[in-house]
Amino acid sequence: MIDAVALQFGVLPAEIVSSIRTREVLPARHAAAYLASRVSELNSILVGRQLGGRDNTLVDLYRRCAIRRMAGDIAFANSLKILQKRLSDS
């Protein structure tokens, strides 16, 4: 899943799980946390482990950030819809 998100957002998978907080990486990390909860139904603790050992409260924040961004950024929302469909079909 992280590979698919990285490809869609034009970042490296290693950047998503790293501590980098650039404008390019954060939306991808938020998207990965959101999609992990939607597609794989993992809990926040397990998602945090996949995202570089992050705390479950931080993962919940990432999900909320993704939801908030989808409301105001159509391109971001469309990217997540495409990814969610692709990941659900595989």
DSSP file (Angstrom, degrees, kcal/mol; ACC not computed):
  #  RESIDUE AA STRUCTURE BP1 BP2  ACC     N-H-->O    O-->H-N    N-H-->O    O-->H-N    TCO  KAPPA ALPHA  PHI   PSI    X-CA   Y-CA   Z-CA
    1    1 A M     >        0   0    0      0, 0.0     4,-2.3     0, 0.0     5,-0.2   0.000 360.0 360.0 360.0 -42.8    0.0    0.0    0.0
    2    2 A I  H  >  +     0   0    0      1,-0.2     4,-2.6     2,-0.2     5,-0.2   0.878 360.0  54.2 -61.7 -37.0    2.8    2.4    0.8
    3    3 A D  H  > S+     0   0    0      2,-0.2     4,-2.3     1,-0.2    -1,-0.2   0.916 108.5  48.2 -62.5 -43.2    4.3    1.8   -2.6
    4    4 A A  H  > S+     0   0    0      2,-0.2     4,-2.2     1,-0.2    -2,-0.2   0.901 113.1  47.4 -64.9 -41.5    1.1    2.6   -4.3
    5    5 A V  H  X S+     0   0    0     -4,-2.3     4,-2.2     2,-0.2    -2,-0.2   0.923 111.3  51.3 -65.3 -44.2    0.7    5.8   -2.3
    6    6 A A  H  X>S+     0   0    0     -4,-2.6     5,-2.2     1,-0.2     4,-1.0   0.917 111.1  48.0 -59.9 -44.1    4.3    6.8   -3.0
    7    7 A L  H ><5S+     0   0    0     -4,-2.3     3,-0.5     1,-0.2    -1,-0.2   0.922 111.8  49.5 -62.7 -45.1    3.8    6.3   -6.7
    8    8 A Q  H 3<5S+     0   0    0     -4,-2.2    -1,-0.2     1,-0.2    -2,-0.2   0.856 118.5  38.7 -62.5 -36.7    0.6    8.3   -6.8
    9    9 A F  H 3<5S-     0   0    0     -4,-2.2    -1,-0.2    -5,-0.1    -2,-0.2   0.447 109.9-117.6 -98.2  -1.5    2.1   11.2   -4.9
   10   10 A G  T <<5S+     0   0    0     -4,-1.0     2,-0.3    -3,-0.5    -3,-0.2   0.839  74.0 114.2  71.6  33.9    5.5   11.2   -6.5
   11   11 A V      < -     0   0    0     -5,-2.2    -1,-0.3    -6,-0.2    -2,-0.1  -0.800  70.0 -97.4-125.2 170.9    7.6   10.4   -3.4
   12   12 A L    >>  -     0   0    0     -2,-0.3     4,-1.3     1,-0.1     3,-0.9  -0.655  25.5-125.7 -87.5 145.9    9.7    7.5   -2.3
   13   13 A P  H 3> S+     0   0    0      0, 0.0     4,-1.4     0, 0.0     3,-0.3   0.880 112.8  58.4 -55.3 -37.2    8.2    4.8    0.0
   14   14 A A  H 34 S+     0   0    0      1,-0.2     4,-0.5     2,-0.2   -12,-0.0   0.815 101.4  55.6 -63.6 -29.8   11.1    5.4    2.3
   15   15 A E  H <4 S+     0   0    0     -3,-0.9     3,-0.5     1,-0.2     5,-0.3   0.861 102.2  56.2 -70.6 -34.7   10.2    9.1    2.6
   16   16 A I  H  < S+     0   0    0     -4,-1.3    -2,-0.2    -3,-0.3    -1,-0.2   0.891 114.1  38.7 -64.1 -39.0    6.6    8.2    3.8
   17   17 A V  S  < S+     0   0    0     -4,-1.4    -1,-0.2     2,-0.0    -2,-0.2   0.469 105.7  86.4 -91.5  -1.5    8.0    6.1    6.7
   18   18 A S  S    S-     0   0    0     -4,-0.5    -3,-0.1    -3,-0.5    -4,-0.0  -0.154  92.2-105.0 -86.4-174.2   10.8    8.5    7.5
   19   19 A S  S    S+     0   0    0     -2,-0.0    -4,-0.1     2,-0.0    -3,-0.1   0.360  74.9 129.1 -93.1   4.4   10.8   11.6    9.7
   20   20 A I        -     0   0    0     -5,-0.3    -2,-0.1     1,-0.1     0, 0.0  -0.355  36.9-172.5 -61.7 137.1   10.8   14.0    6.7
   21   21 A R        +     0   0    0      4,-0.1    -1,-0.1    -2,-0.0     2,-0.1  -0.231  28.0 142.7-128.0  44.8    8.0   16.6    6.9
   22   22 A T     >  -     0   0    0      1,-0.1     4,-2.5     4,-0.0     3,-0.1  -0.342  65.6-104.7 -82.2 166.7    8.1   18.4    3.5
   23   23 A R  T  4 S+     0   0    0      1,-0.2    -1,-0.1     2,-0.2     0, 0.0   0.789 121.8  48.9 -58.8 -29.1    5.1   19.6    1.6
   24   24 A E  T  > S+     0   0    0      2,-0.1     4,-0.6     1,-0.1    -1,-0.2   0.853 115.1  41.2 -79.7 -36.2    5.5   16.7   -0.8
   25   25 A V  H  > S+     0   0    0      2,-0.2     4,-2.4     1,-0.1     5,-0.2   0.888 103.1  62.9 -84.4 -40.9    5.8   13.9    1.8
   26   26 A L  H  X S+     0   0    0     -4,-2.5     4,-2.7     1,-0.2     5,-0.2   0.900 102.2  49.5 -57.8 -45.8    3.2   14.9    4.4
   27   27 A P  H  > S+     0   0    0      0, 0.0     4,-2.5     0, 0.0    -1,-0.2   0.899 111.9  50.5 -60.6 -36.7    0.1   14.6    2.1
   28   28 A A  H  X S+     0   0    0     -4,-0.6     4,-2.3     2,-0.2    -2,-0.2   0.904 111.0  48.1 -65.2 -40.7    1.4   11.2    1.1
   29   29 A R  H  X S+     0   0    0     -4,-2.4     4,-2.1     2,-0.2    -1,-0.2   0.907 112.0  49.4 -66.4 -41.5    1.8   10.1    4.7
   30   30 A H  H  X S+     0   0    0     -4,-2.7     4,-2.4    -5,-0.2    -2,-0.2   0.919 111.7  49.6 -61.5 -43.7   -1.7   11.4    5.6
   31   31 A A  H  X S+     0   0    0     -4,-2.5     4,-3.0    -5,-0.2     5,-0.3   0.898 108.9  52.2 -62.7 -41.0   -3.1    9.5    2.6
   32   32 A A  H  X S+     0   0    0     -4,-2.3     4,-2.2     2,-0.2    -1,-0.2   0.909 110.8  47.1 -63.1 -42.1   -1.3    6.3    3.6
   33   33 A A  H  X S+     0   0    0     -4,-2.1     4,-1.4     2,-0.2    -1,-0.2   0.921 114.5  47.3 -65.2 -43.3   -2.7    6.5    7.1
   34   34 A Y  H  X S+     0   0    0     -4,-2.4     4,-1.5     1,-0.2     3,-0.2   0.942 114.6  45.3 -63.0 -48.6   -6.2    7.2    5.8
   35   35 A L  H  X>S+     0   0    0     -4,-3.0     4,-3.4     1,-0.2     5,-0.7   0.854 106.6  59.5 -67.5 -34.7   -6.1    4.4    3.2
   36   36 A A  I  X>S+     0   0    0     -4,-2.2     6,-1.3    -5,-0.3     4,-0.9   0.891 109.0  44.8 -60.6 -37.9   -4.7    1.9    5.6
   37   37 A S  I  <5S+     0   0    0     -4,-1.4    -1,-0.2    -3,-0.2    -2,-0.2   0.831 119.8  41.3 -75.3 -30.6   -7.7    2.3    7.8
   38   38 A R  I  <5S+     0   0    0     -4,-1.5    -2,-0.2    -5,-0.1    -3,-0.2   0.900 125.6  28.6 -83.2 -43.6  -10.2    2.2    4.9
   39   39 A V  I  <5S+     0   0    0     -4,-3.4    -3,-0.2    -5,-0.1    -2,-0.1   0.901 133.2  26.7 -88.8 -44.5   -8.8   -0.6    2.8
   40   40 A S  I  <<S-     0   0    0     -4,-0.9    -3,-0.2    -5,-0.7    -4,-0.1   0.628  87.7-138.9 -98.0 -13.9   -7.0   -2.9    5.3
   41   41 A E      < +     0   0    0     -5,-0.7    -4,-0.2    -6,-0.3     2,-0.2   0.798  43.5 161.3  58.6  30.6   -9.0   -2.1    8.4
   42   42 A L        -     0   0    0     -6,-1.3    -1,-0.2     1,-0.1     2,-0.1  -0.499  40.1-114.8 -75.3 150.4   -5.9   -2.1   10.5
   43   43 A N     >  -     0   0    0     -2,-0.2     4,-2.3    -3,-0.1     3,-0.2  -0.354  32.7 -98.4 -79.9 170.4   -6.1   -0.3   13.8
   44   44 A S  H  > S+     0   0    0      1,-0.2     4,-2.3     2,-0.2     5,-0.1   0.812 120.9  56.3 -61.1 -33.2   -4.0    2.8   14.6
   45   45 A I  H  > S+     0   0    0      2,-0.2     4,-1.6     1,-0.2    -1,-0.2   0.936 110.7  43.0 -65.8 -45.8   -1.3    0.9   16.4
   46   46 A L  H  > S+     0   0    0     -3,-0.2     4,-1.8     2,-0.2    -2,-0.2   0.879 113.5  51.5 -69.5 -37.8   -0.6   -1.4   13.4
   47   47 A V  H  X S+     0   0    0     -4,-2.3     4,-1.8     1,-0.2    -1,-0.2   0.921 107.3  54.5 -62.9 -42.8   -0.8    1.4   10.9
   48   48 A G  H  <>S+     0   0    0     -4,-2.3     6,-2.4     1,-0.2     5,-1.2   0.875 105.6  52.4 -58.5 -38.7    1.7    3.4   13.0
   49   49 A R  H >X5S+     0   0    0     -4,-1.6     3,-0.9     4,-0.3     4,-0.5   0.908 109.7  49.0 -63.1 -42.0    4.1    0.4   12.9
   50   50 A Q  H 3<5S+     0   0    0     -4,-1.8    -1,-0.2     1,-0.3    -2,-0.2   0.804 105.5  59.7 -68.0 -28.3    3.8    0.4    9.1
   51   51 A L  T 3<5S-     0   0    0     -4,-1.8    -1,-0.3    -5,-0.1    -2,-0.1  -0.130 137.4 -71.9 -95.0  38.1    4.4    4.1    8.9
   52   52 A G  T <45S-     0   0    0     -3,-0.9    -3,-0.2     1,-0.2    -2,-0.2   0.747  88.0 -57.3  86.2  24.6    7.8    4.0   10.5
   53   53 A G  S  <<S+     0   0    0     -5,-1.2    -4,-0.3    -4,-0.5    -1,-0.2   0.810  83.2 169.3  79.4  30.4    6.9    3.2   14.1
   54   54 A R        -     0   0    0     -6,-2.4    -1,-0.2    -7,-0.2    -3,-0.1  -0.423  39.3 -99.3 -78.7 153.5    4.6    6.2   14.7
   55   55 A D     >  -     0   0    0      1,-0.1     4,-1.8    -2,-0.1     3,-0.5  -0.349  28.3-120.2 -68.0 147.7    2.4    6.5   17.7
   56   56 A N  H  > S+     0   0    0      1,-0.2     4,-2.0     2,-0.2     5,-0.1   0.814 113.0  56.6 -63.1 -30.4   -1.3    5.6   17.3
   57   57 A T  H  > S+     0   0    0      2,-0.2     4,-1.7     1,-0.2    -1,-0.2   0.859 106.1  50.5 -69.7 -32.9   -2.4    9.1   18.2
   58   58 A L  H  > S+     0   0    0     -3,-0.5     4,-2.5     2,-0.2    -2,-0.2   0.881 108.0  53.1 -69.0 -38.1   -0.3   10.6   15.4
   59   59 A V  H  X S+     0   0    0     -4,-1.8     4,-2.3     2,-0.2    -2,-0.2   0.908 107.5  51.3 -62.5 -42.0   -1.8    8.1   13.0
   60   60 A D  H  X S+     0   0    0     -4,-2.0     4,-2.1     1,-0.2    -1,-0.2   0.892 109.3  51.0 -62.0 -39.0   -5.3    9.3   14.1
   61   61 A L  H  X S+     0   0    0     -4,-1.7     4,-2.6     2,-0.2    -2,-0.2   0.918 107.8  52.6 -63.1 -44.1   -4.2   12.9   13.4
   62   62 A Y  H  X S+     0   0    0     -4,-2.5     4,-2.3     1,-0.2    -2,-0.2   0.910 108.8  50.4 -58.0 -43.4   -2.9   11.9   10.0
   63   63 A R  H  X S+     0   0    0     -4,-2.3     4,-2.4     1,-0.2    -1,-0.2   0.929 110.9  48.1 -61.9 -45.0   -6.3   10.4    9.1
   64   64 A R  H  X S+     0   0    0     -4,-2.1     4,-2.6     1,-0.2    -1,-0.2   0.892 110.4  52.4 -63.2 -38.9   -8.1   13.6   10.3
   65   65 A C  H  X S+     0   0    0     -4,-2.6     4,-2.5     2,-0.2    -1,-0.2   0.904 109.1  49.9 -62.9 -41.1   -5.7   15.7    8.2
   66   66 A A  H  X S+     0   0    0     -4,-2.3     4,-2.3     2,-0.2    -2,-0.2   0.921 111.4  48.3 -63.5 -43.9   -6.5   13.6    5.2
   67   67 A I  H  X S+     0   0    0     -4,-2.4     4,-1.3     2,-0.2    -2,-0.2   0.919 113.1  47.8 -62.8 -44.0  -10.2   13.9    5.7
   68   68 A R  H  X S+     0   0    0     -4,-2.6     4,-0.8     1,-0.2    -2,-0.2   0.903 112.4  49.2 -63.4 -41.8   -9.9   17.7    6.2
   69   69 A R  H >X S+     0   0    0     -4,-2.5     4,-2.0     1,-0.2     3,-0.7   0.874 104.9  58.0 -68.2 -36.5   -7.7   18.0    3.1
   70   70 A M  H 3< S+     0   0    0     -4,-2.3     7,-0.2     1,-0.2    -1,-0.2   0.855 101.4  57.7 -60.4 -34.0  -10.2   16.0    0.9
   71   71 A A  H 3< S+     0   0    0     -4,-1.3    -1,-0.2     1,-0.2    -2,-0.2   0.806 120.1  26.9 -67.1 -28.8  -12.9   18.5    1.8
   72   72 A G  H << S+     0   0    0     -4,-0.8     2,-0.5    -3,-0.7    -2,-0.2   0.531 115.7  59.7-112.5  -7.8  -10.9   21.4    0.3
   73   73 A D     X  -     0   0    0     -4,-2.0     4,-2.4     1,-0.1    -1,-0.2  -0.892  54.2-174.2-129.6 100.5   -8.6   19.8   -2.3
   74   74 A I  H  > S+     0   0    0     -2,-0.5     4,-2.8     1,-0.2     5,-0.2   0.875  86.8  54.2 -63.7 -39.0  -10.4   18.0   -5.1
   75   75 A A  H  > S+     0   0    0      2,-0.2     4,-2.2     1,-0.2    -1,-0.2   0.911 110.3  46.8 -62.6 -42.0   -7.2   16.7   -6.6
   76   76 A F  H  > S+     0   0    0      2,-0.2     4,-2.2     1,-0.2    -2,-0.2   0.928 112.9  49.7 -63.8 -45.5   -6.2   15.1   -3.3
   77   77 A A  H  X S+     0   0    0     -4,-2.4     4,-2.1    -8,-0.2    -2,-0.2   0.901 111.2  49.1 -61.1 -41.9   -9.7   13.6   -2.9
   78   78 A N  H  X S+     0   0    0     -4,-2.8     4,-2.5     2,-0.2    -1,-0.2   0.891 108.4  53.7 -66.0 -38.9   -9.6   12.2   -6.4
   79   79 A S  H  X S+     0   0    0     -4,-2.2     4,-2.5     1,-0.2    -1,-0.2   0.915 110.1  47.5 -60.3 -42.7   -6.2   10.7   -5.8
   80   80 A L  H  X S+     0   0    0     -4,-2.2     4,-2.9     2,-0.2    -1,-0.2   0.882 110.3  51.9 -68.1 -37.3   -7.4    8.9   -2.7
   81   81 A K  H  X S+     0   0    0     -4,-2.1     4,-2.2     2,-0.2    -2,-0.2   0.927 111.6  47.0 -62.9 -43.9  -10.5    7.7   -4.5
   82   82 A I  H  X S+     0   0    0     -4,-2.5     4,-2.6     2,-0.2    -2,-0.2   0.937 115.3  45.6 -61.9 -47.7   -8.4    6.2   -7.3
   83   83 A L  H  X S+     0   0    0     -4,-2.5     4,-3.0     1,-0.2     5,-0.3   0.910 111.3  52.1 -63.6 -42.6   -6.0    4.6   -4.8
   84   84 A Q  H  X S+     0   0    0     -4,-2.9     4,-2.1     1,-0.2    -1,-0.2   0.913 112.3  45.8 -62.4 -42.0   -8.8    3.2   -2.6
   85   85 A K  H  X S+     0   0    0     -4,-2.2     4,-2.0    -5,-0.2    -1,-0.2   0.935 114.1  48.4 -65.3 -45.6  -10.4    1.6   -5.6
   86   86 A R  H  X S+     0   0    0     -4,-2.6     4,-0.9     1,-0.2    -2,-0.2   0.912 115.1  44.3 -61.5 -43.3   -7.1    0.2   -6.9
   87   87 A L  H  < S+     0   0    0     -4,-3.0    -1,-0.2     1,-0.2    -2,-0.2   0.836 112.6  51.7 -72.4 -32.3   -6.2   -1.2   -3.5
   88   88 A S  H  < S+     0   0    0     -4,-2.1    -1,-0.2    -5,-0.3    -2,-0.2   0.836 109.2  51.0 -71.5 -32.2   -9.7   -2.6   -2.9
   89   89 A D  H  <        0   0    0     -4,-2.0    -1,-0.2     1,-0.2    -2,-0.2   0.706 360.0 360.0 -78.3 -20.0   -9.7   -4.4   -6.2
   90   90 A S     <        0   0    0     -4,-0.9    -1,-0.2    -5,-0.2    -2,-0.2   0.476 360.0 360.0 -91.2 360.0   -6.3   -6.1   -5.6
